[in-house]
Amino acid sequence: MDKFMQVAIEQARKASELGEVPIGAVIERNNEIISVAHNLRETVKDPTAHAEIIAIRRAANKLQGWRLLDCNLYVTVEPCSMCCSAIIQARLSKVIFSIREPKTGAIVSRLDLPGILGVNLSFEEGLLGDQSRELMNEFFNKIRSK
Protein backbone atom coordinates (compact mmCIF):
# COMPACT_ATOMS: atom_id res chain seq x y z
CA MET A 1 0.00 0.00 0.00
CA ASP A 2 2.81 2.42 0.80
CA LYS A 3 4.13 2.19 -2.75
CA PHE A 4 0.84 3.46 -4.23
CA MET A 5 0.65 6.35 -1.79
CA GLN A 6 4.26 7.19 -2.54
CA VAL A 7 3.32 7.53 -6.22
CA ALA A 8 0.39 9.77 -5.19
CA ILE A 9 2.83 11.93 -3.21
CA GLU A 10 5.09 12.17 -6.28
CA GLN A 11 2.05 13.35 -8.23
CA ALA A 12 1.32 15.92 -5.52
CA ARG A 13 4.86 17.24 -5.90
CA LYS A 14 4.26 17.67 -9.64
CA ALA A 15 1.13 19.67 -8.85
CA SER A 16 3.06 21.89 -6.46
CA GLU A 17 5.75 22.54 -9.10
CA LEU A 18 2.96 23.84 -11.37
CA GLY A 19 1.62 26.13 -8.65
CA GLU A 20 -1.30 23.79 -8.00
CA VAL A 21 -2.45 22.69 -4.56
CA PRO A 22 -0.28 19.58 -4.01
CA ILE A 23 -2.76 16.75 -4.24
CA GLY A 24 -1.99 13.53 -6.07
CA ALA A 25 -4.02 10.41 -6.76
CA VAL A 26 -3.45 6.83 -7.89
CA ILE A 27 -6.03 4.23 -8.87
CA GLU A 28 -4.90 0.66 -8.37
CA ARG A 29 -6.46 -2.71 -9.10
CA ASN A 30 -4.94 -6.10 -8.31
CA ASN A 31 -1.67 -4.48 -7.24
CA GLU A 32 -1.31 -2.70 -10.62
CA ILE A 33 -1.48 1.05 -11.17
CA ILE A 34 -4.35 1.86 -13.51
CA SER A 35 -4.02 5.66 -13.49
CA VAL A 36 -2.25 8.56 -11.81
CA ALA A 37 -3.08 12.25 -11.64
CA HIS A 38 -2.52 15.50 -9.81
CA ASN A 39 -4.47 18.71 -9.41
CA LEU A 40 -4.69 20.83 -12.56
CA ARG A 41 -7.43 23.37 -11.74
CA GLU A 42 -5.21 26.43 -12.22
CA THR A 43 -3.37 25.00 -15.21
CA VAL A 44 -6.44 24.08 -17.26
CA LYS A 45 -8.79 26.67 -15.68
CA ASP A 46 -11.30 23.95 -14.78
CA PRO A 47 -12.90 23.77 -11.33
CA THR A 48 -13.41 20.02 -11.74
CA ALA A 49 -9.75 19.25 -12.50
CA HIS A 50 -9.10 17.70 -9.10
CA ALA A 51 -6.58 14.85 -8.92
CA GLU A 52 -9.30 12.32 -8.05
CA ILE A 53 -11.56 13.29 -10.96
CA ILE A 54 -8.71 13.18 -13.47
CA ALA A 55 -7.54 9.80 -12.13
CA ILE A 56 -11.09 8.42 -12.37
CA ARG A 57 -11.47 9.64 -15.96
CA ARG A 58 -8.13 8.12 -16.95
CA ALA A 59 -8.93 4.81 -15.26
CA ALA A 60 -12.34 4.61 -16.91
CA ASN A 61 -10.75 5.32 -20.27
CA LYS A 62 -8.04 2.69 -19.74
CA LEU A 63 -10.52 0.06 -18.51
CA GLN A 64 -13.09 1.01 -21.16
CA GLY A 65 -15.94 1.37 -18.69
CA TRP A 66 -17.25 3.68 -15.99
CA ARG A 67 -17.54 1.00 -13.31
CA LEU A 68 -14.16 0.85 -11.58
CA LEU A 69 -14.99 -2.29 -9.67
CA ASP A 70 -12.25 -3.75 -7.46
CA CYS A 71 -10.23 -0.54 -7.84
CA ASN A 72 -8.80 1.42 -4.94
CA LEU A 73 -8.03 5.14 -4.86
CA TYR A 74 -4.95 6.43 -3.05
CA VAL A 75 -5.05 10.19 -2.57
CA THR A 76 -2.90 12.51 -0.52
CA VAL A 77 -5.81 14.54 0.90
CA GLU A 78 -9.34 13.53 1.93
CA PRO A 79 -11.68 13.99 -1.06
CA CYS A 80 -14.18 16.85 -1.26
CA SER A 81 -17.90 16.27 -1.88
CA MET A 82 -17.53 16.52 -5.68
CA CYS A 83 -14.74 13.94 -5.72
CA CYS A 84 -16.46 11.73 -3.17
CA SER A 85 -19.59 11.70 -5.34
CA ALA A 86 -17.51 10.73 -8.37
CA ILE A 87 -15.82 7.99 -6.34
CA ILE A 88 -19.22 6.61 -5.38
CA GLN A 89 -20.53 6.85 -8.95
CA ALA A 90 -17.44 5.06 -10.29
CA ARG A 91 -18.01 2.21 -7.82
CA LEU A 92 -14.47 2.38 -6.42
CA SER A 93 -13.97 -0.20 -3.69
CA LYS A 94 -11.86 1.73 -1.22
CA VAL A 95 -10.35 5.17 -0.64
CA ILE A 96 -7.03 5.49 1.15
CA PHE A 97 -6.07 9.07 2.00
CA SER A 98 -3.09 10.55 3.84
CA ILE A 99 -4.52 13.56 5.63
CA ARG A 100 -7.90 15.01 6.47
CA GLU A 101 -9.19 18.13 4.78
CA PRO A 102 -10.87 20.06 7.61
CA LYS A 103 -12.62 22.60 5.33
CA THR A 104 -14.06 20.42 2.57
CA GLY A 105 -13.39 16.76 3.43
CA ALA A 106 -16.46 14.68 2.61
CA ILE A 107 -15.58 11.30 4.11
CA VAL A 108 -14.89 12.16 7.75
CA SER A 109 -13.99 15.84 8.26
CA ARG A 110 -17.02 17.91 7.19
CA LEU A 111 -19.37 15.25 5.88
CA ASP A 112 -19.82 11.51 5.87
CA LEU A 113 -21.15 11.58 2.32
CA PRO A 114 -21.06 7.80 1.83
CA GLY A 115 -23.02 7.39 5.08
CA ILE A 116 -25.52 10.10 4.17
CA LEU A 117 -26.13 8.39 0.84
CA GLY A 118 -26.24 4.93 2.40
CA VAL A 119 -23.31 3.70 0.32
CA ASN A 120 -20.83 1.19 1.64
CA LEU A 121 -17.51 2.82 0.76
CA SER A 122 -14.60 1.65 2.84
CA PHE A 123 -11.78 4.03 3.60
CA GLU A 124 -8.52 4.23 5.46
CA GLU A 125 -6.72 7.37 6.56
CA GLY A 126 -3.25 8.35 7.68
CA LEU A 127 -1.03 6.44 5.23
CA LEU A 128 2.17 8.50 4.83
CA GLY A 129 0.34 11.41 6.42
CA ASP A 130 3.49 13.20 7.56
CA GLN A 131 4.79 13.45 3.99
CA SER A 132 1.49 14.76 2.61
CA ARG A 133 1.11 17.24 5.47
CA GLU A 134 4.64 18.52 4.90
CA LEU A 135 3.93 19.09 1.19
CA MET A 136 0.75 21.02 1.98
CA ASN A 137 2.46 23.11 4.67
CA GLU A 138 5.38 23.98 2.37
CA PHE A 139 3.02 24.98 -0.42
CA PHE A 140 0.82 27.23 1.68
CA ASN A 141 3.77 28.74 3.59
CA LYS A 142 5.29 29.68 0.23
CA ILE A 143 2.03 31.34 -0.84
CA ARG A 144 1.69 33.23 2.45
CA SER A 145 5.25 34.52 2.23
CA LYS A 146 4.63 36.16 -1.16
MDTraj code that builds the backbone (N, CA, C; nanometers):
import mdtraj as md
import numpy as np

residues = "MET ASP LYS PHE MET GLN VAL ALA ILE GLU GLN ALA ARG LYS ALA SER GLU LEU GLY GLU VAL PRO ILE GLY ALA VAL ILE GLU ARG ASN ASN GLU ILE ILE SER VAL ALA HIS ASN LEU ARG GLU THR VAL LYS ASP PRO THR ALA HIS ALA GLU ILE ILE ALA ILE ARG ARG ALA ALA ASN LYS LEU GLN GLY TRP ARG LEU LEU ASP CYS ASN LEU TYR VAL THR VAL GLU PRO CYS SER MET CYS CYS SER ALA ILE ILE GLN ALA ARG LEU SER LYS VAL ILE PHE SER ILE ARG GLU PRO LYS THR GLY ALA ILE VAL SER ARG LEU ASP LEU PRO GLY ILE LEU GLY VAL ASN LEU SER PHE GLU GLU GLY LEU LEU GLY ASP GLN SER ARG GLU LEU MET ASN GLU PHE PHE ASN LYS ILE ARG SER LYS".split()
xyz = np.array([
    [0.0817, -0.1197, 0.0000],
    [0.0000, 0.0000, 0.0000],
    [0.0860, 0.1260, 0.0000],
    [0.1939, 0.1244, 0.0741],
    [0.2813, 0.2422, 0.0798],
    [0.3288, 0.2834, -0.0588],
    [0.3567, 0.1849, -0.1439],
    [0.4126, 0.2188, -0.2752],
    [0.3137, 0.2989, -0.3592],
    [0.1836, 0.2709, -0.3465],
    [0.0843, 0.3458, -0.4233],
    [0.0698, 0.4875, -0.3685],
    [0.0734, 0.5010, -0.2362],
    [0.0646, 0.6355, -0.1786],
    [0.1908, 0.7144, -0.2099],
    [0.3035, 0.6483, -0.2176],
    [0.4265, 0.7187, -0.2537],
    [0.4152, 0.7754, -0.3948],
    [0.3533, 0.7020, -0.4855],
    [0.3316, 0.7525, -0.6216],
    [0.2356, 0.8717, -0.6175],
    [0.1323, 0.8641, -0.5343],
    [0.0393, 0.9767, -0.5192],
    [0.1128, 1.1000, -0.4672],
    [0.2040, 1.0814, -0.3749],
    [0.2826, 1.1932, -0.3215],
    [0.3726, 1.2520, -0.4307],
    [0.4298, 1.1675, -0.5146],
    [0.5088, 1.2169, -0.6284],
    [0.4223, 1.3015, -0.7209],
    [0.2982, 1.2576, -0.7424],
    [0.2054, 1.3355, -0.8234],
    [0.1734, 1.4693, -0.7566],
    [0.1584, 1.4681, -0.6254],
    [0.1320, 1.5924, -0.5515],
    [0.2480, 1.6901, -0.5682],
    [0.3685, 1.6387, -0.5678],
    [0.4864, 1.7238, -0.5895],
    [0.4814, 1.7884, -0.7282],
    [0.4394, 1.7126, -0.8281],
    [0.4265, 1.7675, -0.9640],
    [0.3249, 1.8810, -0.9652],
    [0.2145, 1.8611, -0.8933],
    [0.1132, 1.9669, -0.8851],
    [0.1733, 2.0922, -0.8241],
    [0.2453, 2.0757, -0.7153],
    [0.3065, 2.1894, -0.6460],
    [0.4028, 2.2646, -0.7378],
    [0.4810, 2.1919, -0.8165],
    [0.5750, 2.2545, -0.9101],
    [0.5036, 2.3404, -1.0140],
    [0.3770, 2.3071, -1.0417],
    [0.2964, 2.3841, -1.1371],
    [0.2210, 2.4991, -1.0699],
    [0.2367, 2.5110, -0.9380],
    [0.1620, 2.6125, -0.8650],
    [0.0225, 2.5675, -0.8266],
    [-0.0015, 2.4381, -0.8367],
    [-0.1304, 2.3788, -0.8001],
    [-0.1246, 2.3315, -0.6555],
    [-0.2395, 2.3273, -0.5888],
    [-0.2447, 2.2690, -0.4555],
    [-0.1928, 2.1255, -0.4679],
    [-0.0958, 2.0872, -0.3838],
    [-0.0283, 1.9579, -0.4006],
    [-0.1119, 1.8375, -0.3561],
    [-0.1961, 1.7946, -0.4469],
    [-0.2763, 1.6747, -0.4239],
    [-0.2521, 1.5795, -0.5400],
    [-0.2227, 1.4556, -0.5066],
    [-0.1989, 1.3528, -0.6065],
    [-0.2865, 1.2321, -0.5807],
    [-0.3139, 1.1580, -0.6871],
    [-0.4017, 1.0413, -0.6762],
    [-0.3508, 0.9271, -0.7633],
    [-0.3787, 0.8059, -0.7170],
    [-0.3453, 0.6829, -0.7891],
    [-0.4650, 0.5898, -0.7787],
    [-0.5022, 0.5293, -0.8893],
    [-0.6030, 0.4231, -0.8870],
    [-0.5324, 0.2932, -0.9183],
    [-0.5569, 0.1964, -0.8317],
    [-0.4898, 0.0661, -0.8375],
    [-0.5943, -0.0449, -0.8380],
    [-0.5632, -0.1498, -0.9120],
    [-0.6455, -0.2714, -0.9101],
    [-0.5533, -0.3910, -0.9201],
    [-0.5753, -0.4882, -0.8315],
    [-0.4937, -0.6101, -0.8309],
    [-0.3439, -0.5811, -0.8269],
    [-0.3076, -0.4833, -0.7451],
    [-0.1674, -0.4477, -0.7237],
    [-0.1010, -0.3865, -0.8472],
    [-0.1820, -0.3339, -0.9399],
    [-0.1314, -0.2698, -1.0617],
    [-0.1873, -0.1287, -1.0694],
    [-0.1016, -0.0335, -1.1009],
    [-0.1479, 0.1046, -1.1170],
    [-0.2256, 0.1152, -1.2473],
    [-0.3476, 0.1661, -1.2350],
    [-0.4349, 0.1863, -1.3514],
    [-0.4222, 0.3299, -1.4023],
    [-0.4168, 0.4262, -1.3091],
    [-0.4017, 0.5658, -1.3495],
    [-0.3392, 0.6481, -1.2373],
    [-0.2808, 0.7593, -1.2756],
    [-0.2246, 0.8560, -1.1806],
    [-0.2670, 0.9951, -1.2262],
    [-0.2717, 1.0881, -1.1296],
    [-0.3081, 1.2254, -1.1643],
    [-0.2711, 1.3186, -1.0502],
    [-0.2693, 1.4464, -1.0828],
    [-0.2515, 1.5499, -0.9814],
    [-0.3426, 1.6674, -1.0163],
    [-0.3614, 1.7540, -0.9196],
    [-0.4467, 1.8713, -0.9410],
    [-0.3998, 1.9513, -1.0618],
    [-0.4983, 1.9997, -1.1390],
    [-0.4693, 2.0828, -1.2560],
    [-0.5688, 2.1982, -1.2708],
    [-0.6389, 2.2332, -1.1650],
    [-0.7427, 2.3371, -1.1745],
    [-0.6893, 2.4682, -1.2298],
    [-0.5775, 2.5159, -1.1766],
    [-0.5211, 2.6434, -1.2216],
    [-0.4660, 2.6306, -1.3633],
    [-0.4014, 2.5205, -1.3912],
    [-0.3368, 2.5001, -1.5210],
    [-0.4378, 2.4979, -1.6353],
    [-0.5461, 2.4220, -1.6178],
    [-0.6440, 2.4084, -1.7264],
    [-0.7674, 2.4955, -1.7059],
    [-0.7675, 2.5744, -1.5979],
    [-0.8786, 2.6669, -1.5682],
    [-1.0123, 2.5932, -1.5622],
    [-1.0120, 2.4814, -1.4884],
    [-1.1296, 2.3952, -1.4780],
    [-1.1527, 2.3612, -1.3310],
    [-1.2654, 2.4042, -1.2746],
    [-1.2904, 2.3768, -1.1328],
    [-1.3056, 2.2290, -1.0992],
    [-1.3263, 2.1457, -1.2001],
    [-1.3406, 2.0015, -1.1743],
    [-1.2098, 1.9250, -1.1920],
    [-1.1019, 1.9934, -1.2214],
    [-0.9750, 1.9250, -1.2500],
    [-0.9002, 1.8899, -1.1214],
    [-0.9705, 1.8225, -1.0317],
    [-0.9098, 1.7699, -0.9097],
    [-0.8379, 1.6398, -0.9448],
    [-0.7366, 1.6066, -0.8670],
    [-0.6581, 1.4853, -0.8919],
    [-0.7467, 1.3610, -0.9001],
    [-0.8430, 1.3502, -0.8083],
    [-0.9296, 1.2316, -0.8049],
    [-1.0135, 1.2193, -0.9318],
    [-1.0705, 1.3309, -0.9765],
    [-1.1560, 1.3290, -1.0964],
    [-1.0740, 1.2903, -1.2189],
    [-0.9565, 1.3495, -1.2321],
    [-0.8709, 1.3179, -1.3467],
    [-0.8296, 1.1712, -1.3429],
    [-0.7932, 1.1213, -1.2253],
    [-0.7544, 0.9796, -1.2129],
    [-0.8707, 0.8875, -1.2477],
    [-0.9909, 0.9228, -1.2049],
    [-1.1094, 0.8418, -1.2368],
    [-1.1336, 0.8412, -1.3875],
    [-1.1254, 0.9565, -1.4498],
    [-1.1470, 0.9642, -1.5960],
    [-1.0434, 0.8787, -1.6702],
    [-0.9193, 0.8896, -1.6285],
    [-0.8129, 0.8123, -1.6947],
    [-0.8310, 0.6625, -1.6738],
    [-0.8710, 0.6238, -1.5538],
    [-0.8926, 0.4808, -1.5255],
    [-1.0100, 0.4277, -1.6068],
    [-1.1179, 0.5040, -1.6129],
    [-1.2344, 0.4607, -1.6906],
    [-1.1984, 0.4457, -1.8378],
    [-1.1189, 0.5390, -1.8876],
    [-1.0745, 0.5319, -2.0267],
    [-0.9880, 0.4079, -2.0489],
    [-0.8952, 0.3844, -1.9592],
    [-0.8044, 0.2692, -1.9741],
    [-0.8806, 0.1373, -1.9643],
    [-0.9763, 0.1297, -1.8712],
    [-1.0518, 0.0055, -1.8511],
    [-1.1735, -0.0058, -1.9416],
    [-1.1973, 0.0984, -2.0203],
    [-1.3088, 0.1013, -2.1156],
    [-1.4446, 0.0785, -2.0494],
    [-1.4649, 0.1453, -1.9376],
    [-1.5940, 0.1372, -1.8692],
    [-1.5961, 0.2287, -1.7485],
    [-1.7140, 0.2740, -1.7112],
    [-1.7247, 0.3684, -1.5994],
    [-1.7266, 0.3006, -1.4634],
    [-1.7533, 0.1723, -1.4588],
    [-1.7536, 0.1003, -1.3312],
    [-1.6111, 0.0561, -1.2983],
    [-1.5531, 0.1176, -1.1971],
    [-1.4158, 0.0854, -1.1582],
    [-1.4176, -0.0138, -1.0428],
    [-1.4840, -0.1251, -1.0682],
    [-1.4994, -0.2292, -0.9673],
    [-1.3633, -0.2860, -0.9283],
    [-1.3491, -0.3186, -0.8009],
    [-1.2254, -0.3751, -0.7462],
    [-1.1054, -0.2818, -0.7575],
    [-1.1306, -0.1533, -0.7788],
    [-1.0230, -0.0541, -0.7844],
    [-1.0194, 0.0243, -0.6534],
    [-0.9003, 0.0623, -0.6145],
    [-0.8796, 0.1424, -0.4941],
    [-0.8166, 0.2746, -0.5330],
    [-0.8577, 0.3806, -0.4630],
    [-0.8031, 0.5137, -0.4858],
    [-0.7123, 0.5518, -0.3703],
    [-0.5905, 0.5889, -0.4025],
    [-0.4950, 0.6433, -0.3051],
    [-0.4847, 0.7917, -0.3355],
    [-0.5092, 0.8748, -0.2360],
    [-0.5055, 1.0193, -0.2569],
    [-0.4426, 1.0852, -0.1350],
    [-0.3668, 1.1901, -0.1596],
    [-0.2898, 1.2512, -0.0522],
    [-0.3750, 1.3301, 0.0468],
    [-0.4923, 1.3745, 0.0044],
    [-0.5809, 1.4535, 0.0902],
    [-0.7227, 1.3981, 0.0787],
    [-0.7950, 1.3996, 0.1890],
    [-0.9342, 1.3534, 0.1926],
    [-1.0154, 1.4210, 0.0814],
    [-1.0895, 1.3438, 0.0042],
    [-1.1681, 1.3992, -0.1063],
    [-1.2794, 1.4941, -0.0610],
    [-1.3069, 1.5928, -0.1467],
    [-1.4182, 1.6852, -0.1261],
    [-1.5488, 1.6172, -0.1684],
    [-1.6603, 1.6871, -0.1553],
    [-1.7901, 1.6268, -0.1885],
    [-1.8026, 1.5948, -0.3373],
    [-1.7472, 1.6801, -0.4249],
    [-1.7527, 1.6515, -0.5682],
    [-1.6772, 1.5223, -0.5992],
    [-1.5561, 1.5126, -0.5453],
    [-1.4741, 1.3941, -0.5716],
    [-1.5334, 1.2695, -0.5069],
    [-1.5854, 1.2857, -0.3867],
    [-1.6463, 1.1726, -0.3172],
    [-1.7672, 1.1210, -0.3957],
    [-1.8453, 1.2108, -0.4509],
    [-1.9592, 1.1696, -0.5343],
    [-1.9115, 1.0938, -0.6574],
    [-1.8051, 1.1427, -0.7205],
    [-1.7508, 1.0733, -0.8374],
    [-1.6964, 0.9358, -0.7997],
    [-1.6338, 0.9267, -0.6835],
    [-1.5817, 0.7992, -0.6339],
    [-1.6961, 0.6989, -0.6165],
    [-1.8048, 0.7457, -0.5588],
    [-1.9216, 0.6605, -0.5378],
    [-1.9813, 0.6192, -0.6722],
    [-1.9963, 0.7151, -0.7634],
    [-2.0528, 0.6850, -0.8952],
    [-1.9667, 0.5863, -0.9732],
    [-1.8355, 0.5952, -0.9570],
    [-1.7437, 0.5064, -1.0287],
    [-1.7351, 0.3673, -0.9670],
    [-1.7987, 0.3507, -0.8507],
    [-1.8014, 0.2213, -0.7816],
    [-1.6630, 0.1769, -0.7328],
    [-1.5776, 0.2733, -0.6992],
    [-1.4475, 0.2378, -0.6421],
    [-1.4689, 0.1600, -0.5131],
    [-1.3820, 0.0664, -0.4856],
    [-1.3971, -0.0203, -0.3691],
    [-1.3530, 0.0451, -0.2398],
    [-1.2428, 0.1191, -0.2451],
    [-1.1858, 0.1733, -0.1221],
    [-1.1105, 0.3016, -0.1531],
    [-1.1121, 0.3933, -0.0564],
    [-1.0345, 0.5165, -0.0643],
    [-0.9337, 0.5158, 0.0500],
    [-0.8097, 0.5385, 0.0158],
    [-0.7032, 0.5491, 0.1155],
    [-0.6470, 0.6899, 0.1017],
    [-0.6588, 0.7709, 0.2076],
    [-0.6073, 0.9068, 0.2003],
    [-0.5101, 0.9333, 0.3138],
    [-0.4154, 1.0244, 0.2873],
    [-0.3093, 1.0545, 0.3835],
    [-0.3563, 1.1438, 0.4971],
    [-0.4138, 1.2578, 0.4603],
    [-0.4516, 1.3561, 0.5626],
    [-0.5943, 1.4031, 0.5421],
    [-0.6550, 1.4446, 0.6518],
    [-0.7896, 1.5009, 0.6466],
    [-0.7870, 1.6410, 0.5875],
    [-0.8996, 1.6778, 0.5302],
    [-0.9193, 1.8129, 0.4777],
    [-1.0289, 1.8776, 0.5624],
    [-0.9895, 1.9551, 0.6649],
    [-1.0869, 2.0064, 0.7614],
    [-1.1925, 2.1003, 0.7038],
    [-1.1651, 2.1648, 0.5911],
    [-1.2619, 2.2599, 0.5335],
    [-1.3627, 2.1939, 0.4401],
    [-1.3166, 2.0974, 0.3600],
    [-1.4056, 2.0418, 0.2574],
    [-1.4100, 1.8891, 0.2533],
    [-1.3429, 1.8224, 0.3442],
    [-1.3394, 1.6757, 0.3428],
    [-1.4782, 1.6157, 0.3558],
    [-1.5106, 1.5224, 0.2665],
    [-1.6465, 1.4682, 0.2609],
    [-1.6558, 1.3216, 0.3003],
    [-1.5515, 1.2679, 0.3629],
    [-1.5583, 1.1297, 0.4111],
    [-1.5651, 1.1271, 0.5627],
    [-1.4840, 1.2112, 0.6286],
    [-1.4888, 1.2164, 0.7750],
    [-1.4860, 1.3582, 0.8326],
    [-1.4242, 1.4535, 0.7656],
    [-1.3991, 1.5841, 0.8263],
    [-1.5224, 1.6738, 0.8356],
    [-1.5847, 1.7033, 0.7219],
    [-1.7020, 1.7914, 0.7191],
    [-1.8307, 1.7133, 0.6984],
    [-1.8207, 1.6078, 0.6224],
    [-1.9368, 1.5247, 0.5885],
    [-1.8967, 1.3779, 0.5944],
    [-1.9969, 1.2944, 0.6105],
    [-1.9817, 1.1507, 0.5867],
    [-2.0725, 1.1224, 0.4676],
    [-2.0303, 1.1695, 0.3508],
    [-2.1148, 1.1581, 0.2323],
    [-2.1544, 1.0142, 0.2014],
    [-2.0628, 0.9187, 0.2074],
    [-2.1064, 0.7800, 0.1833],
    [-2.2156, 0.7365, 0.2820],
    [-2.2016, 0.7736, 0.4085],
    [-2.3021, 0.7391, 0.5083],
    [-2.4345, 0.8067, 0.4826],
    [-2.4298, 0.9349, 0.4468],
    [-2.5524, 1.0099, 0.4167],
    [-2.6268, 0.9447, 0.3014],
    [-2.5518, 0.9005, 0.2021],
    [-2.6134, 0.8389, 0.0835],
    [-2.6423, 0.6901, 0.1024],
    [-2.6004, 0.6347, 0.2145],
    [-2.6239, 0.4933, 0.2401],
    [-2.5409, 0.4015, 0.1527],
    [-2.4211, 0.4467, 0.1185],
    [-2.3311, 0.3702, 0.0321],
    [-2.2211, 0.3097, 0.1181],
    [-2.1892, 0.1859, 0.0903],
    [-2.0829, 0.1193, 0.1643],
    [-1.9500, 0.1429, 0.0936],
    [-1.8825, 0.2513, 0.1320],
    [-1.7509, 0.2822, 0.0765],
    [-1.6502, 0.2703, 0.1893],
    [-1.5586, 0.1781, 0.1763],
    [-1.4599, 0.1647, 0.2837],
    [-1.3472, 0.2652, 0.2605],
    [-1.2871, 0.3080, 0.3698],
    [-1.1782, 0.4030, 0.3602],
    [-1.0779, 0.3775, 0.4705],
    [-0.9594, 0.4306, 0.4473],
    [-0.8525, 0.4235, 0.5456],
    [-0.7808, 0.5579, 0.5402],
    [-0.7403, 0.6083, 0.6543],
    [-0.6719, 0.7368, 0.6555],
    [-0.5389, 0.7285, 0.7287],
    [-0.4500, 0.8210, 0.6950],
    [-0.3250, 0.8349, 0.7680],
    [-0.2018, 0.7782, 0.6998],
    [-0.2182, 0.7059, 0.5899],
    [-0.1033, 0.6444, 0.5233],
    [-0.0081, 0.7524, 0.4711],
    [0.1145, 0.7526, 0.5194],
    [0.2170, 0.8505, 0.4832],
    [0.1693, 0.9938, 0.5061],
    [0.0921, 1.0112, 0.6100],
    [0.0341, 1.1411, 0.6415],
    [0.1366, 1.2505, 0.6652],
    [0.2470, 1.2184, 0.7289],
    [0.3493, 1.3202, 0.7559],
    [0.4042, 1.3795, 0.6267],
    [0.4257, 1.2959, 0.5270],
    [0.4788, 1.3450, 0.3991],
    [0.3784, 1.4348, 0.3276],
    [0.2523, 1.3944, 0.3269],
    [0.1486, 1.4756, 0.2612],
    [0.1283, 1.6073, 0.3348],
    [0.1271, 1.6020, 0.4660],
    [0.1110, 1.7242, 0.5471],
    [0.2258, 1.8211, 0.5224],
    [0.3470, 1.7682, 0.5147],
    [0.4640, 1.8522, 0.4898],
    [0.4535, 1.9223, 0.3541],
    [0.4105, 1.8497, 0.2513],
    [0.3925, 1.9095, 0.1186],
    [0.2909, 2.0230, 0.1222],
    [0.1792, 1.9995, 0.1884],
    [0.0748, 2.1022, 0.1981],
    [0.1261, 2.2234, 0.2746],
    [0.1935, 2.1998, 0.3863],
    [0.2464, 2.3111, 0.4667],
    [0.3479, 2.3930, 0.3881],
    [0.4381, 2.3272, 0.3191],
    [0.5380, 2.3976, 0.2373],
    [0.4704, 2.4832, 0.1310],
    [0.3711, 2.4271, 0.0645],
    [0.3016, 2.4976, -0.0425],
    [0.2332, 2.6230, 0.0102],
    [0.1568, 2.6080, 0.1172],
    [0.0823, 2.7229, 0.1683],
    [0.1726, 2.8234, 0.2395],
    [0.2809, 2.7798, 0.3004],
    [0.3770, 2.8737, 0.3589],
    [0.4426, 2.9587, 0.2501],
    [0.4709, 2.8963, 0.1354],
    [0.5290, 2.9683, 0.0228],
    [0.4316, 3.0744, -0.0289],
    [0.3045, 3.0392, -0.0377],
    [0.2030, 3.1338, -0.0838],
    [0.1893, 3.2494, 0.0150],
    [0.1853, 3.2189, 0.1430],
    [0.1691, 3.3233, 0.2446],
    [0.2876, 3.4180, 0.2503],
    [0.4064, 3.3682, 0.2171],
    [0.5252, 3.4520, 0.2232],
    [0.5370, 3.5494, 0.1061],
    [0.4560, 3.5287, 0.0029],
    [0.4628, 3.6164, -0.1158],
    [0.3903, 3.7470, -0.0920],
])
top = md.Topology()
chain = top.add_chain()
for i, resn in enumerate(residues, 1):
    res = top.add_residue(resn, chain, resSeq=i)
    for name in ("N", "CA", "C"):
        top.add_atom(name, md.element.get_by_symbol(name[0]), res)
traj = md.Trajectory(xyz[None], top)
